[in-house]
Amino acid sequence: MRIAIDAMGGDNAPDEIISGALESIELLNEHDELILVGPKERIEAQLPSPESHKDIINVVDAPEIIGMDEPPIESLRKKRKSSIAVMAKMAKRHETDAVISAGNTGACVAAFQMRMRNLAGVNRPGIAVVFPTFEGPVTICDVGANIACKPINLYQYGAMARMYSRHLLGIKNPRVGLMSIGQEDAKGNEVVKKARELLKSDSNMNFVGNIEGRDIFKGVCDVAVCEGFVGNVILKLTEGVVDGLFKAIKHELMAEKLRLATKFRPVMKRIYTKYDYNTYGGALLLGVNGTALICHGASRSRTIKNAILASKKYHTEKINEKIIEYLSGTCVRTSDEQAD
């Protein structure tokens, strides 16, 4: 499998990105190839001796870089030789089987959708993130690709995330919930209400109805469907709460007694590792005709290593084929105009 990695994407590029790629080598097989995309001389200068990786790592030159704060569409137009743009073109020409980036999310979504196109039956791609909770993993889609959803988009996010949850996370019959401001049928805006009817009309969806934000961590569902704006707020808020909670616990333990803090350190480390987003590598852009992962901007080497492994699993399990099969067999309408 050929996996292209944006060497210049994220806050810690290229050091952590290259390190993650190197760390993944021992977990790959002889038929795999890692393609680092970015300024060639800069990347090659940070690689060990060519003899140690020549059979598995290649470098593709992309001299331009799209910053995290740059406007996505304008940047792609001006920087056609950026790592994100070059990777997207490689995917279009079938020169790579997967693309991974921790760079500008908007630019990634725009470039991958434009070049890779959508799967048959999919109107708009969505970013799926796995939340590790005490009750088990919960897949949330969308968390930032589409902030102006139509009902059909939300229905398709439920279908795609359900395939992801079932075949990659091993949940036999994932329960799908729709994010709203209340569990009652009458709650939510018009888009949510219409999306609810679409989800409810699919007898294979295992739809459990409206859910609220707190339900994500209570074991109510295995898949949570929402607009990208809502999903991104949930994602960033959760990251902040988890980080703040760990700091508060550490502060209280230190204030109580140093010996107590030392005693609890292994426990805190196990909990942090269990709920660390780096474990899942990245967020899959579901609905594009290929395998695309978008990683956290603060990704470290282990994030990239896990993203590489996740892309292999997604590609090997043929999740895209399963999504196409599911959507083609449903009686739910797929036209935006029909579902408005």
C-alpha positions in Angstrom: 0.0 0.0 0.0 1.3 3.5 -0.9 0.7 6.1 1.8 1.4 9.8 1.1 2.1 11.9 4.2 2.2 15.7 4.4 5.6 16.3 5.9 4.9 20.0 6.5 1.4 19.7 8.0 0.8 20.7 11.6 2.4 22.7 14.5 5.3 20.2 14.9 6.3 19.7 11.3 8.5 18.4 9.8 10.3 16.8 12.8 7.4 14.9 14.4 5.9 14.0 11.1 9.1 12.4 9.8 9.7 10.7 13.2 6.2 9.2 13.1 6.8 7.8 9.6 10.1 6.3 10.6 8.5 4.8 13.8 5.9 3.1 11.7 8.3 1.2 9.4 8.7 -1.8 11.7 4.9 -2.2 11.7 4.6 -2.2 7.9 5.3 -5.0 5.4 7.6 -5.2 2.4 4.9 -4.2 0.0 4.1 -0.9 1.7 5.6 2.5 0.7 5.6 5.8 2.6 5.7 8.9 0.5 6.8 12.1 2.4 5.5 15.2 0.6 7.2 18.5 1.1 10.4 20.5 0.4 12.7 17.7 -0.8 16.0 18.9 0.5 14.6 19.8 3.9 13.0 16.4 4.3 16.0 14.4 3.1 18.3 16.3 5.4 16.3 14.9 8.4 16.1 11.3 7.2 18.7 8.8 8.4 21.1 7.2 5.9 19.2 6.2 2.7 20.2 2.5 3.1 18.0 2.2 6.2 14.8 3.2 4.4 15.3 3.3 0.7 13.0 0.4 0.1 10.0 1.9 1.9 10.3 5.7 2.0 10.3 8.0 -0.9 10.2 11.8 -1.0 8.1 13.9 -3.4 9.0 17.5 -3.7 6.4 20.2 -2.8 8.2 23.4 -2.1 5.2 25.5 -1.0 3.5 25.3 2.4 -0.1 26.2 3.4 -0.2 27.7 6.8 -2.7 26.7 9.5 -4.3 30.2 9.4 -4.4 30.7 5.7 -7.8 30.8 3.8 -8.2 27.2 2.3 -9.6 27.9 -1.2 -7.4 30.9 -1.9 -4.3 29.1 -0.6 -4.9 26.1 -2.9 -5.2 28.4 -5.9 -2.1 30.4 -5.1 0.0 27.5 -3.9 -0.4 24.7 -6.4 2.9 23.2 -5.4 2.0 23.0 -1.7 2.2 19.6 0.0 -1.6 19.4 0.4 -2.2 20.2 -3.3 0.4 17.8 -4.5 -0.9 14.9 -2.4 -4.4 15.5 -3.7 -3.2 15.4 -7.3 -1.3 12.2 -6.5 -4.5 10.6 -5.2 -6.3 11.7 -8.3 -3.7 10.1 -10.5 -3.8 6.9 -8.4 -0.2 7.4 -7.4 -1.0 6.8 -3.8 -3.6 4.7 -1.9 -4.0 7.0 1.1 -3.2 10.6 2.1 -2.5 11.9 5.6 -2.1 15.5 6.8 -2.0 17.4 10.1 -2.1 20.6 8.2 -4.9 23.2 7.4 -8.1 21.2 7.8 -10.1 23.4 5.4 -7.5 23.1 2.7 -7.3 19.3 3.1 -11.1 18.9 2.8 -11.3 21.2 -0.2 -8.3 19.6 -2.0 -9.2 16.0 -1.3 -12.9 16.5 -2.2 -12.0 18.4 -5.4 -9.3 15.9 -6.6 -10.5 12.6 -5.2 -14.2 13.3 -5.8 -17.1 11.8 -3.8 -18.1 8.1 -3.5 -21.2 7.1 -5.5 -24.2 8.1 -3.5 -22.5 10.6 -1.2 -23.4 14.3 -1.5 -20.8 15.8 1.0 -17.9 14.2 2.8 -17.7 14.4 6.6 -14.9 14.1 9.1 -15.3 11.3 11.6 -13.6 11.4 14.9 -13.6 8.6 17.5 -14.2 9.7 21.1 -12.8 7.1 23.6 -15.3 7.0 26.4 -15.7 4.9 29.6 -18.6 3.1 27.8 -16.7 2.4 24.6 -15.7 4.3 21.5 -18.2 6.8 20.0 -17.8 8.0 16.4 -18.8 11.5 15.7 -19.5 12.8 12.2 -19.1 15.6 11.1 -16.6 17.6 13.1 -15.7 20.3 10.6 -16.0 19.4 6.9 -19.5 20.8 6.4 -21.0 23.6 8.5 -24.0 24.1 6.3 -25.7 20.7 6.3 -28.8 19.6 4.6 -30.8 16.7 6.0 -29.5 14.2 3.5 -25.9 15.0 4.5 -26.7 14.1 8.2 -28.4 10.9 7.1 -25.3 9.9 5.0 -23.0 10.8 7.9 -24.9 8.4 10.0 -24.7 5.6 7.4 -20.9 6.2 6.7 -20.0 6.5 10.4 -22.0 3.3 11.1 -19.9 1.4 8.6 -16.8 2.8 10.1 -17.9 1.9 13.7 -18.9 -1.6 12.6 -16.0 -2.7 10.5 -13.1 -0.8 12.1 -14.1 -0.6 15.7 -15.8 -4.0 15.8 -19.2 -2.9 17.1 -21.7 -5.4 15.7 -24.8 -3.2 15.4 -23.8 0.4 16.1 -26.5 2.6 17.6 -26.9 6.0 15.8 -28.0 9.1 17.6 -28.7 12.6 16.2 -27.3 15.6 18.1 -30.0 18.0 19.1 -31.0 20.3 22.0 -33.3 17.7 23.5 -34.3 14.1 23.1 -37.9 14.9 22.2 -38.9 14.6 18.6 -40.0 18.2 18.4 -36.6 19.6 19.5 -34.1 21.0 17.1 -34.1 23.2 14.0 -35.7 22.2 10.7 -32.6 20.5 9.3 -32.3 18.3 12.4 -36.1 17.5 12.4 -36.0 16.4 8.7 -32.7 14.5 9.2 -34.4 12.7 12.1 -37.2 11.5 9.7 -34.6 10.3 7.2 -32.6 8.3 9.8 -35.8 6.9 11.3 -37.1 5.8 7.9 -34.1 3.5 7.4 -34.9 0.2 9.2 -31.2 -0.9 9.0 -29.8 2.2 10.7 -30.5 1.2 14.3 -31.4 4.8 15.0 -32.0 5.6 18.7 -33.3 9.1 18.2 -32.2 12.6 19.3 -29.3 12.7 21.8 -27.8 15.6 23.8 -24.1 16.4 24.3 -23.8 14.6 27.6 -25.2 11.4 26.0 -21.9 10.9 24.1 -20.2 9.9 27.3 -23.1 7.9 28.8 -23.2 4.9 26.5 -26.4 6.0 24.8 -25.0 5.6 21.2 -22.0 4.4 19.3 -22.4 7.0 16.5 -23.3 10.6 16.9 -24.4 12.6 13.9 -24.2 16.4 13.7 -23.2 19.4 11.5 -19.6 20.2 11.2 -19.9 23.4 13.2 -21.5 21.6 16.2 -19.1 18.7 15.9 -16.1 20.9 15.9 -17.3 22.8 19.0 -17.9 19.4 20.8 -14.4 18.2 19.8 -12.5 21.3 21.0 -14.6 21.7 24.1 -14.0 18.0 25.1 -10.2 18.4 24.5 -10.2 21.5 26.8 -12.3 19.8 29.5 -10.1 16.7 29.5 -6.9 18.8 29.7 -8.3 21.0 32.4 -9.5 18.1 34.4 -6.2 16.4 34.4 -4.4 19.6 35.4 -6.9 20.1 38.3 -6.5 16.6 39.6 -2.7 16.9 39.4 -2.8 20.2 41.2 -5.0 18.8 44.0 -2.8 15.7 44.5 0.3 17.9 44.6 -1.3 20.2 47.1 -2.4 17.3 49.3 0.9 15.4 49.5 3.8 14.8 47.2 3.9 11.1 48.2 0.2 10.8 47.3 0.8 12.4 43.9 3.7 10.0 43.2 1.5 7.0 44.2 -1.3 8.1 41.8 1.0 8.9 38.9 0.8 5.4 37.2 -3.0 5.5 37.4 -3.2 9.0 35.9 -0.8 7.9 33.1 -3.0 4.8 32.3 -6.1 6.9 32.2 -4.5 9.6 30.0 -3.2 7.0 27.6 -6.6 5.3 27.3 -8.4 8.6 26.5 -5.6 10.2 24.4 -6.7 11.2 20.9 -3.3 10.4 19.5 -4.2 6.7 19.9 -6.6 6.8 17.0 -4.1 8.7 14.7 -6.4 10.9 12.8 -9.9 11.7 11.6 -11.1 10.0 8.4 -12.7 12.1 5.8 -15.6 9.8 5.0 -17.2 10.0 1.6 -14.3 10.7 -0.6 -13.2 8.2 -3.3 -10.1 7.1 -1.5 -8.5 7.0 2.0 -7.9 10.4 3.6 -7.0 11.1 7.2 -6.8 14.5 8.7 -4.8 14.6 11.9 -4.8 17.1 14.8 -2.7 20.2 14.3 -0.7 19.4 17.4 0.1 15.8 16.3 3.2 14.1 17.6 5.2 11.2 16.1 2.9 8.6 17.7 -0.1 10.3 16.2 1.3 10.0 12.7 2.4 6.4 13.3 -1.1 5.5 14.4 -2.6 7.4 11.4 -0.5 5.4 9.0 -1.7 2.1 10.6 -5.3 3.4 10.6 -5.1 4.2 6.9 -3.9 0.7 6.2 -6.8 -0.8 8.2 -9.4 1.4 6.5 -8.1 0.6 3.0 -7.7 -3.1 3.8 -11.2 -3.4 5.2 -12.6 -1.8 2.1 -14.9 0.6 4.0 -15.6 2.7 1.0 -17.0 -0.3 -0.9 -19.2 -1.1 2.1 -20.5 2.5 2.2 -21.4 2.5 -1.5 -23.1 -0.9 -1.1 -25.2 0.4 1.9 -26.2 3.7 0.3 -27.1 2.0 -3.0 -29.4 -0.5 -1.2 -31.3 2.1 0.9 -34.7 3.5 0.0 -33.8 6.9 1.5 -33.7 9.6 -1.1 -30.2 11.0 -1.9 -31.1 14.2 -3.7 -30.4 17.4 -1.8 -33.4 19.0 -3.5 -35.7 16.2 -2.4 -34.5 16.2 1.2 -34.5 20.0 1.8 
